[in-house]
Amino acid sequence: MFFLSAVASSLLIAAVRGAELTVPTANSEVRGTINATSPHVRQFLGIPFAEPPVDKLRFQPPVKYAAKDRDIDAKAFAPSCMQPLTTPESDAKDVFHVYMPQLLPGSPAQSEDCLYLNVYAPLKPTAEKLPVFVWIAGGGFASNGANVPYQVPDPWVERTQGHVVVTINYRLNLFGYPNAAAQSANVGLMDQRLAVEWVRDNIAAFGGDVDRIVLWGQSAGAWSVNYFGYAYPKDPIVKGLIAESGGSTVFASSDEEHRGFSAVAKNAGCGEGLDAAAEMACMQSVDAKTLQKVFANTTGFMFGPVVDNVTVFADPKDRAQKGLVAKLPAILGVNSREGSSFAPWTAEEGVKEADMIAGSKVIVCPTIDEIRIRFEAGLTTYRYFYSGNFSNITPASWWGATHSSELPLIFGTHHQYNHNSTEFEWNVSHAMQDLWLSFATNPDAAPKSDSFSWPKYDPAADTVASFASADNVVVRLDGHGIGGICT
């Protein structure tokens, strides 16, 4: 009798899990999976949110995914979007390839058909409706995507059972920011908006609360988050913003004559002297991998967001002062040695301090500008400063709390790839996770953990949350010393 009961119980559990792994969306049912490392997290991987941006849709604003009555087997990541080619020689000079490859895409698979997202939802949710994070990865608007080992959120969701995370792909470099005479829109940023709209329309079926969506990104993802607030002041959909190591005033490139696109077109065999429409049509017919090789070898041009006064604005401060920004609370901050991963280095000597500071300015100063803009506009901001230097993330002692090094702690992946994490590292990780989740749970209230209450930023008081400074998990300090390199 016991044996039969045990078998019946196992079958029942399997049936329940099977039901929870099949979720209806606006277009179709998606079938997810559960892995052994996070047995209480439902993972729905590779869900399309837009039509494939190929052929005549290449370089164009995304088109909402429209296929009906099609079951989606959502058990594996979709390919990353097309990104620059690397070589063994260039990889050997890149500090991330050498020391922290877990911050690079986990699979080399790339495709122009890449507009997919992933949903991570608890199997045993703590409430009927849970707060939702929509994650936008960084990468300089040129590389990366939703399949980055250190940025896979299932360990965090496994720990809390109290939130949902959505990670997205979006078009990069030339494919996302062509700046062509016939099409100058920042279509990669438009991809992000369409993904947020998909979340709004579908996340309730996964246990998410449509009224508690937070847009969260780092580096180029942080710029994207800040751009988003200025672009959609009346209908942001989300209720809060988190921008780690990024502002809204740099990455925009200027090429008003569209010379970059035309240079690539010429090198791709699309000739000279074509009018804008003919040039675009020709470029839409070139094989994607061929185009990838061509633009990788077309020097002197950067393909990133441009000021279009639709998705990216020339003067964010003026826009904020006029109230033309989403009136949302936000978390913003930087790391103590942002620039150590951008500076020239050697394994023996590390980086020169002057080079580290120069690299840090690119990240720190725009972030501080954004914090100042928000404060002067009366927008609630929670400011942080991260100083963690953990050898299982940044094994070279000179590296320190470099750009992106906080991410493994927030995602809960810091222990997975090198040696085990220290107790202090776990404590910092949990403190950051708990405060980020407190913010998402109630964006209208100050974030709190068991031992820390985070006041909104005021430059005249100790309101900056300082993580992993000396032996302190999190303490308050003022922000005057943080931006010293920007004066």
Order of alpha helices (4+ residues) and beta strands (2+ residues): alpha-beta-beta-beta-beta-beta-alpha-alpha-beta-beta-alpha-beta-alpha-alpha-beta-alpha-beta-alpha-alpha-alpha-alpha-beta-alpha-beta-alpha-alpha-beta-beta
